[in-house]
């Protein structure tokens, strides 16, 4: 099992991605099958934009944070 890894974008330091176990860490089309915006799940949330990425088995594999 791979460890959790946080990567800050080289182009924009206000963008980070948290790779969770199960994420292949490759940039390929089709890895993320579903993306859910945190604001749509928690309506009273007031923070940076956060997107939850799921694979084809419905497992959470990554979290994108836009500050």
N, C-alpha and C positions, 0 to 999 in steps of 0.2 A: 504494500500500500504506500502510495506517495504521500509526502507531507503537504501541509498547507503552505502556500507560497503567495506573498503579496508583491505585485509588480506595479510600480508607478510608471506611467507613460513617459517615454523619452521625449515626446513632442509636447506634452502638456502635463505639468506636474499636478494639476487639479483633477486628473483622471487616474484611478487605480483599479486594479483587478485582483480579486482574491481567488486564487485557484484552490479548490477543495479536492480532497481525495476522490478519485474517479475521473477527474478532468485530464484528458490526454496531453494538455499543454501545447497542442498544435493549433495553428490558425488554419482551419479548414471549414469549408461550408458544411453544414449539417451536424456539427458537433452539438450545438445548442438547438434543441428541438422546440423549446418554449422559453420565453422570457417574460417575467412578471415584474411590473413596476411596484415597488413597495407602497407608494401612495395609493395604489388601487386596492391594496389589501388592508392597510391601516389608514383610514381616511383622515384621522387627526394628526398624522405624522407631519412634522415640520423640520426637515433636515435636508442634507444634500440628496440629490437624486440617486437612488439605489435601485439596481435591477438584479433580479435573481434569475440565474440561468440553470435550466434543467436539461438533462439528456433524454434520450428516447425511452428510457425506463422510468422517467419521472423523478429521478434522483437529482438533488441540488448539487451542481458541480462547480459553480462559480458565482461570484458576486461582483458586479461592476459598480463603482462609486464615482460620482461626478460631483466634485465640490464646487 
